[in-house]
Amino acid sequence: MRWLSDSNGIQWSVDVLFGSYGTYYLMFSPGPGEHSGQPRKLAIAADSQREAAAALEAMDEAALVAALADSTDFNETSPLGF
């Protein structure tokens, strides 16, 4: 698990989540507080959970912030239905 702060000062935990059809996601969970927002996700290219975890660990702060900006609401589905 990794942590980052966005431009609004909200703390996010970032972890790998296994999704449907062999898809791995970066899962962004906001810290406590009424203005913290909702969980978000971003699909990442990986063939295994170990590979996805290594990709997360290799990301620097700028890459994590960019990934958060590209993420979608956790409940949003892709055109493929996941």
Steps between C-alpha positions, in 0.01 A plus 500: 500500500615853423378843614473832320350843553310675221497873425207542744700347785295180501697191597445194280609144560588315180496123469458232234154351447428191290199555277304292252650328198860518627497878531701671772418843635666763707247562773500852645329526838457848650597569857251600769308826481171621364661656192729209416303362205418153378726202417645500150664241272734484202567186295870420464682267264615195693488123454508415871438655838874492566564694177228752588645548850849552353360760258340686791824493701694633200276807464635828633282772654441672164388174340262430789347848474459455123339159552257650752410771246433230236297280734124458490232460765520152651145414389548609139517213249700477180341431162584134567285501811763507775 
